Amino acid sequence: MGKAYKSLSVNLKNKGNRRILVAGGAGFLGSHLCERLLKEGNTVICVDNFSTGGMDNIHHLLRFDTFSFVRHDIVEPFDLAVDEIYNLACPASPPHYQADPVHTLMTNVLGSLNLLKLAVRYKARIFQASTSEVYGDPHVHPQPENYWGNVNSFGPRACYDEGKRSAETLFFSFHQQYGVDIRVVRIFNTYGPRMRPDDGRVISNFVVQALKGEDITVYGDGSQTRSFCYVDDLIEGFHRLMYSQGPITTPVNIGNPCEFTIGALAEQIITMTGSSSRIVHHPLPVDDPRQRQPDITMAKRRLGWAPTIALKDGLKSTIAYFENQLARPAKELAVVA
C-alpha cells in the first residue's frame, strides 16, 4: 500500500442533511442515485474518473448548491470526510470492463479497499454495488443470495466477476474485523435513460440497432434468459437497503424476477420502435450465462421492496431517451475524457 492519501477538496455553498460520497456517480446508475440523494436534501460529492461515465449525465445536477464533482480514480488512495459512501465505481458491461481487465480488477479490489478505509476513518456507513455476475453461469435457478455460484476464475469475464466477489469479501471482512456498517447489493440486469449508446449490454444494443435500422445481433439462438429491472426501481431498492433498520450482513439481490428470453426481447423492441431491422444470430461469447433470474425473497421480507415498472413501460422511456441521443450532433455525445 504505502501511498500517501490525496485530500480531495470540494466546493459546496450549502450543507445538506448528510454528507454522501458517490464513487462512480457520473455513470448510468450513479447519476440517478446522485439525483435521488440531492432531492432528499443531502450533500453529495460525486467522484468519477470518467472511464465510462460522463459530465453529460450529471450536468443537470450542477444547479444544486449541495452537489460537487471531483475527478479522481478510486484506485488511488484519497481522504474526504463523509457520513455515507456508495461504491458504484466500475465499468459494468463486458466490452468496457474487458478492455482493461487489470484496471477493472484493481477498481474492484484496491478501490473498494480505499473506500472501506475511508469508512473506518470517518465511521461512515458504506454501500457496495455488487452484481448478479457473481453467480456466473448458474446451476441454481432462480438465484438466491446463499448460492455460491459457478464462475470461471480465469475466463474473459473473470476480471469483473471475480473482482466483484473479492470486493464482497473485503466488505464482509471489514465488517467482521472493524465493525464497519456495510450494505451489499447484487444488481441484476438494469436498464433505462443515461445508458451509453455504445454500452454493449443487450437492451442498449437492441434499441440503438433498431432505431438505426441495423441488424439486431442476437448471440446464440436467443433462448437464453435475463431479468430486466428499470433504473427507478433499482434506485428505490438501493435506498431501502442503505437505510434499513439494523445491520444486514448478507448480500441482497435487487432485480426484477420477470424472466424474458433474449429472442423475445429483440422482437418486442422491433415492434415498439417500428423498426425494419432483422434479427441475425452470432455465436455465444465465452462464459455468457444461459439463465439469469433473481430470487428477491430477502428484499421483499427485509426491505419491503419489489419492482413496480413493467418491461414494456420501462422500454418506452429508454427508447425515447435513445431517440433523443441519436438525434443529437455527434460531438455532443462524446464522453468527456
HELIX and SHEET records of a PDB file:
HELIX    1   1 PHE A   28  LYS A   39  1                                  12    
HELIX    2   2 MET A   55  ILE A   58  1                                   4    
HELIX    3   3 HIS A   59  LEU A   61  5                                   3    
HELIX    4   4 PRO A   94  TYR A   97  1                                   4    
HELIX    5   5 PRO A  101  MET A  106  1                                   6    
HELIX    6   6 THR A  107  GLY A  111  3                                   5    
HELIX    7   7 SER A  112  TYR A  122  1                                  11    
HELIX    8   8 SER A  132  TYR A  135  5                                   4    
HELIX    9   9 ALA A  158  TYR A  178  1                                  21    
HELIX   10  10 VAL A  202  LYS A  212  1                                  11    
HELIX   11  11 VAL A  231  MET A  242  1                                  12    
HELIX   12  12 ILE A  262  THR A  273  1                                  12    
HELIX   13  13 THR A  297  MET A  298  1                                   2    
HELIX   14  14 ALA A  299  LEU A  303  3                                   5    
HELIX   15  15 LEU A  311  ALA A  327  1                                  17    
HELIX   16  16 ALA A  330  LEU A  333  1                                   4    
SHEET    1   A 2 LYS A   6  SER A   7  0                                        
SHEET    2   A 2 PHE A  78  ASP A  79  1                                        
SHEET    1   B 7 PHE A  67  ARG A  71  0                                        
SHEET    2   B 7 THR A  43  ASP A  48  1                                        
SHEET    3   B 7 ARG A  19  ALA A  23  1                                        
SHEET    4   B 7 GLU A  84  ASN A  87  1                                        
SHEET    5   B 7 ARG A 125  THR A 131  1                                        
SHEET    6   B 7 ILE A 182  ILE A 187  1                                        
SHEET    7   B 7 VAL A 252  ILE A 254  1                                        
SHEET    1   C 2 THR A 190  TYR A 191  0                                        
SHEET    2   C 2 CYS A 229  TYR A 230  1                                        
SHEET    1   D 2 ILE A 216  TYR A 219  0                                        
SHEET    2   D 2 ILE A 279  HIS A 282  1                                        
SHEET    1   E 2 THR A 225  SER A 227  0                                        
SHEET    2   E 2 GLU A 259  THR A 261 -1                                        
END                                                                             
